[in-house]
Amino acid sequence: MKTVVITGSARGLGFCMSKFFREYDYNVVLSDLKEENLIKAKESLERIDSMGKVEYKVCNVSKLDDIKNLMEFSIEKFDTIDIWINNAGVNQPQKAVWELTESEINTIIDVDLKGTIYGSKVAMEEMKKNHKGAIYNVEGYGSNDAHMLGLNMYGTSKRAVTYFTESLAQEADTENTGVIVGKLSPGIMITNFTTHSLVNDSIELSEKTKKVYNILGDTPETVGKFLVDSMVKNQKNNVKINWLTNSKAFVRFLTAGFNKRDFFRDEPKLLK
Ligand SMILES: NC(=O)c1ccc[n+]([C@@H]2O[C@H](COP(=O)([O-])OP(=O)(O)OC[C@H]3O[C@@H](n4cnc5c(N)ncnc54)[C@H](O)[C@@H]3O)[C@@H](O)[C@H]2O)c1
């Protein structure tokens, strides 16, 4: 039986990816900040028919010791880890960088960038002992060098995540670790992240932004299924698994007149 560990998996994309790994009979290790959310997520996953088991561990990705404990726990439960996904992330308050507090700047960098670095470091140290395994890091706005007012720190982190992941893939190859490294690019998903910054400050989306999200956005279920189907098949190092390709975005805009989706009408249900 194969095993996947996903950070930030009590809700959103991380949780949805866990559901689809269950369908592939993987053992799943959930991890997130709050135990009560992990218990609910575990109960919900256990309702899906699967040969795999579900475990959870509280882990704040901005603390290296928490990540080491998550790895130790996962090995104790399942012996080896086949896939490790650095998914935990926070959005930023929609303000220019000079309006952010020191604590806000630190949280964004600590979670979005350092959390990914720590997770990759710990996963690589473990996986290279067995000369196998896969590490995936989640990209986001800024990964492709896009800029927007109010997304400077988030974009800085995600741009760095992209550079870091490509460099890690190269190191993995040069050092003949046997481990593959890749990027997951989820496009736009309507999750708690879209409407809340940092831990729970709500973000007021303009009507124009909602319109764009209704055209380009998807549920984390749709995106999670695509990403998991691609990860379980992938054998290559340094891949980018990309949901919202330029051609898909182009077709979405072309057919926008026929698009009847309204994620924001369904928001309470989607953001549970
Ligand atoms: N939603 C989008 O449109 C979008 C687009 C591109 C990339 N992403 C990225 O996808 C990933 C998942 O986002 P989502 O939309 O599912 O968001 P979400 O807010 O629904 O889920 C993120 C999860 O991470 C957890 N988390 C936050 N800080 C943490 C910490 N310090 N340690 C451990 N867990 C922590 C949260 O508790 C939450 O469960 C993030 O890396 C995000 O940057 C999201």
The ligand as a Gaussian input file, in Angstrom:
#p B3LYP/6-31G(d) Opt

LIG

0 1
 N       -7.431000      28.872000      -3.733000
 C       -6.748000      29.301000      -4.778000
 O       -7.267000      29.971000      -5.685000
 C       -5.287000      28.927000      -4.930000
 C       -4.660000      29.208000      -6.155000
 C       -3.341000      28.860000      -6.336000
 C       -2.642000      28.225000      -5.318000
 N       -3.262000      27.987000      -4.135000
 C       -2.475000      27.308000      -3.095000
 O       -3.095000      26.049000      -2.807000
 C       -2.771000      25.657000      -1.472000
 C       -4.051000      25.260000      -0.751000
 O       -4.912000      26.371000      -0.698000
 P       -6.495000      26.257000      -0.498000
 O       -7.113000      27.112000      -1.537000
 O       -6.906000      24.857000      -0.347000
 O       -6.629000      27.053000       0.887000
 P       -7.413000      26.720000       2.245000
 O       -7.296000      27.959000       3.067000
 O       -8.750000      26.164000       1.984000
 O       -6.501000      25.551000       2.874000
 C       -5.211000      25.797000       3.362000
 C       -4.960000      24.914000       4.563000
 O       -3.638000      25.210000       5.081000
 C       -3.733000      25.254000       6.482000
 N       -2.647000      26.060000       7.056000
 C       -2.514000      27.406000       7.104000
 N       -1.403000      27.745000       7.775000
 C       -0.805000      26.584000       8.136000
 C        0.372000      26.272000       8.853000
 N        1.173000      27.231000       9.356000
 N        0.683000      24.971000       9.043000
 C       -0.129000      23.985000       8.573000
 N       -1.263000      24.226000       7.909000
 C       -1.600000      25.504000       7.694000
 C       -5.110000      25.862000       6.777000
 O       -5.521000      25.596000       8.108000
 C       -5.953000      25.169000       5.707000
 O       -6.486000      23.952000       6.163000
 C       -2.030000      26.841000      -0.857000
 O       -0.640000      26.606000      -0.938000
 C       -2.405000      28.013000      -1.754000
 O       -1.415000      29.016000      -1.750000
 C       -4.567000      28.308000      -3.909000

